[in-house]
Amino acid sequence: MKNKIIIAIAFLMTVGQTFAQNRKSKSEKMETTEYYTFKLSDKVTRQKVSFKNRYGITLSGDLYLPKNAGTEKLAALAISGPFGAVKEQSSGLYANQMAERGFAVVAFDPSYTGESGGEPRNIASSDINTEDFSAAVDFLGLQKNVDRNKIGIIGICGFGGFALNAVAVDKRVKAVATTSMYDIPRVNANGYNDKVTIAERTKTLETLSLQRWEDAENGKPKYGAQPNPDKLNGDEPQFIKEYFDYYKTPRGFHSRSINSNGAWANTSAIGLTNMQILAHLKEISPRPMLLIAGENAHSRYMSEDIYNLAAKPKELMIIPNAVHVDLYDKVDVIPFDKLEDFFKKNLK
């Protein structure tokens, strides 16, 4: 079981059999309906937007604005994540909450996923997913009702790592916060709690290297197993049960979400393994960083490691009794008042 956990998280379940099609009746019903997994605040407006990153990929987003904004230019936030999710899930919920608190907020689908462009589909990239955040900052800085000197970023789960990576090089961003932060390239390369050995990684990369020939011959990538199963057996690790409870039930299911209804291209793991992020983490300073993690989250150690490595100003907030996915959508658990205070203090 221990090795299964390591391999499952290490390569984000990108290595496996071709994407299974045997949906359960509940999933089939949900697949046919496009919806947001949260209710739009009556104090907020939402509109579809799009913008390009520097690779020419068109990103799809939702722009959330407070209804009572007036004519004063607003502080703004770019939000994405979790890894494998879409803007109609957690990032949209965060955007809705932060717009209610007075911010202009764009929640966006990363390249190759959701409604954003990029072919082939369901590809992850250390560089491009970092760039996606800067492209969102480009977009915000061009809005007439946004003060481009007051832009921050929130990264959720795997996009917490990419958010920090973006802020290290993008000096336009004045503050950054993460929740349930995951360093996706680190986990791909080293496994959960850095338990994957060089021999294990070499064996996996040998398999993926050979996969490239098959993909080249077929003219398209092979996709792995679903990140989350359609049905639990009951003996899964606790974190798998928690992911299932969010992504595979009406609580958080969305038909465009890879974690709900799809699979990553197998060879995405190659680039994630080889292209590590956060080499320049300390260069986020002197801009402030807020890391938020659940006390009982399996990912908690990653936020703690980042906190120990980062330069000041920095803050680590541990939410009592919370698990990783509690910070996806539980508005009574996510410290939105803290996030509001953090950004209002530092975006000025």
N, C-alpha and C positions, 0 to 999 in steps of 0.2 A: 504493500500500500504506500509506503514511504516513497519508493521509486516512482510510482504512478503519479503521486502528487508533484514530485520534482519535475518530471517530464511534462506533465500537463501544464504547469505554470511556466516552465522554462521556455517552451515554444508556443505558448498561448493556444495550444491545441491546433496549430496549423498543420501538423503532420499527422495524417490519418487516412482513412478511406474516403472515397468520393462522397461529397455532401449528400446525406441521406434525405430521401423525399417522403418518408412515411410520417406525415403530419397527423397529429391527433385531432379529433373533431373540434375541440376548443380552439386550437391554433388555426385550423382552417377557417373558422368563423372570424377570428380576429384578423387574419391576413387580408381579408377582403375589405377591411374598413380602415381608412386613413384618419388618424386622430392624434391629438396631443394627449399625453398621459397625465395632464394636470389641467386645471381650469384657469383660464385667463382672468386676471384680476380686473375688476370693473374700474380700477384706477389707472389702467395701463392700456396702451394701444400696441398692436403687433402688425407688422407688414413684411411681406416677402422682399428680400433683397438679394443681390448677387454682386460679386466682385472677383477679380482675377488675382492669383498669386504671381510671383515673378517667373514661374514656369509656364505661365499661360493657361493654367487650369482654372476654370470658373467655379468658384465656391458658392454654395447656396446657404443663405442665412435668414434669420428672422430678426428684425430690428424692433426692440421693445422700447417704448417711450412713456414717461409719466404723462398722464392727461393734463395735469395742472402745472406743466413746466413753465408756462409763460414765455417771455422773450429772452430770458437770460440763457447764455450758453451753458451746456451741461457737461459735467464730468462724465466719462464714458468707460465702459468695460467691454472686453472681448472675452467670450466664454466658450469652451468646448470640452468634450469628454462626456462620459467615460470612453475608453478605448473600445471601439466596436459598437458604440451607441450613436444615436442621431439626435438632432436638435429638438425633436418633438418629445424627447425624454428628459433626462436630468439637466442638461445645459439650458434647455428652454425654461424649465422650472426655476432654475437659479436666475435666469434673465428676468423672468416675470417678477420674482421677489425683489430683485435689485432695482428694477425700473420703478416698482411701487415705492421704493425708498429714494427716488429722485435721480437715478442715473439713466443715461442712454446706454442701451446694452444690445450687442449683437451676439446671438448664439448661432453657431455655424456647423455645418457638416464638413468634416475634413476631406481632403482630396481623395478621390477614388471610392468614396462611400456616400450613403444617403442620396440626397438629391444633387450633390456636388459632382462636377465633371471628373474626367480622368479615366483612361482605359489602359489595361483591362481593369475590371472592377475588383474591389476589396483588396487593395494593395496598401501596405503600410511602409513608411519610409522615415528614418530618423531625421533626415534633412527636410523633406517636403512637409512633414507634419509639424516641424518647428516653424518653417516658413509660413504655414497656414495662419498662425497667430499674427505674424507681422503683416500679412495681407489684410487681416481683419483690422489691424491698427491703421493701415493705409486707408481703408474704407471709412473708419470712424473719423479720421482726421480731415476727411473731405466733406463731412456733413456740416451744413451751415449752423446747426443748432448744437454743435459739439465744440468744446474748448480743447483743441488738439494738444494743449499743454497739460491736460488733466485726463490721461488715459491709463487705465490699469488692466490687468488680466487676471482671470480666474481659470485655473485648470483643474479638472475633475479626474480622479483615477489616473489612467495612463496619460491623459493629456495634461496632468499636473507636471509630469516630467518634461514634456515638450514645452509647456508654458515657461518653466524655469529656464530651459535651454534658450528659448526665444528672448526672454528678458535679459539674459546675460549679454547678448549681442545687440539687441534693439534698444538703444538708449532713449528712444521716445517714450518708452513705458516707464511710468513713475512709481508703480507699486505692483506687487504680484501676490496672489494668495492661491493655495492649493487645498483640496480636500481629498482624503483617501488617496494620497499621491502614490503613483506607481512609476518606477523607472522601467519602462517597457524594454528598451535595449539591454539593460542590465539583467533583467529576468530572462530574456531570450538567451543571452550569452552564458549566464552563470546559474540560472535556476533559482527557485525559491530559497531564500536564505543562503544564496551562493553555494548550493550543495552539488551542483553539476560539476563533474570532473572534466579535465581536458580530454580524456579518452572518450567520455560520453558525448561531449560536444563534437569531437572529431567524427565520431560514428554518425551522428545526426547530420552534420554538414556534408559528409560523404554521400549520404542518401539524397540530400537536397541538391548537391552538385550534379548528381546523375539525373535528378528530376528536371534540370534545365534542358538536357538533351531531349527528354520526352516532350517537354513543353515546346521546344523549338521545332520538333518534328510535327507536333499537332497544331502548331500555330496559335496556341492558347494555353494559359496556365491551368494546372490541376489544382483543385480546391480540396482542403482538408476536411476533417470532421467538423460538425457544428461545435462551436465553443461551449454550448450548453445543451444537454440532452433534452429530448422531448418528454422523457419520463425518468423519474428517479427510482433506483433500486432500493434505496434506504441505507446503503453502506458507503455512500460517497463521503468525501471530506466535508466538513462543515461549511467551508467557503463555497463549495459547489452548490450545496443546498441553498445558501444565501443568494448566490447569483441566479439560481433557478427561480427563487421566490420573486425576484425582481423582473428578470428578462422573459420568463416563460409563462407568466400569469398576467391577468388583466392589470395588475398593479403597474407594470412597466413595459409590457410587450409592445413592440412596434414592427410592422412588416418590413420596414427598410433597415432595421437594426441588425447588424451582423450577429450580435450576441443573442438576438431573439429568433432570427429567421435565416441565417446565412452561414458563410464560412470564409475564412481568409485564404488567399492564394498561398499554397505551400511555401513558395520561394520567398515570400515576404520575410520569413525568418532569417534568410541569409543576410540581407542588408541590416536588419535590426541587430543581429548578432555582431556584425562586423563594424557598424557605425555607432559607437557609443556616444552618449550625450553627457552634458554637465561637466565637461572638462574645465569650463571657465565659470563655474558656479560662483566663485568668490567675487567675480566681476559684476554681479548683480548689485552689490554694495556700491555706493551708499544708499541705494533705493531699498525700501523696506520689503521684507518677506514675511508672510504669515502662512504657517503650515498647520493644517487641521486634520486630525486623525482620530479614529475611534479607539477607545481603550482596548476593546476586544477584537479589533480588526487584524486579520492575518497580514495586512500590508503595513501595519503600524511602524515596523522597524525601518521602512524606507523613509518615512517622514523624519524619524529620529536621526537616521544617518545623515540626511540632508541638513538637518538643523545643526548637527555637530560639525559638519564640514563647511557650512556657509559662514560668510563674514557678517558682522553686525551692520545694520539693525535687522534682527530676526526674532521671530516668536513662534513657539510651538504650543498649540492648544490641543489637549487631549480631551475628548468628549467621553464622560463616564458611561460605561456599559454599552457603548455603541460598537457595532460591527461595521465592516467596510461599506456595505450597501446601504446602511442607514443614512449615510451622508449623500446618497443619490437623490432621495426624494422625501425624506421624513422632515417636514418643515418644523416640527416641534423638537427635532434633534439637531438639525443643521443650525449653527449659530449665526443666523442672518443679521441679528443686531450687532454682533461682533464684526462681521464683514462690512456692514454699513459704516460703523465707527472707524474701522481700519482705513477704508478708502476715502471717507470724507476727511479724515485727518491728513491723509498723505497725498490726495489729489487736490492740491491747492497751490 
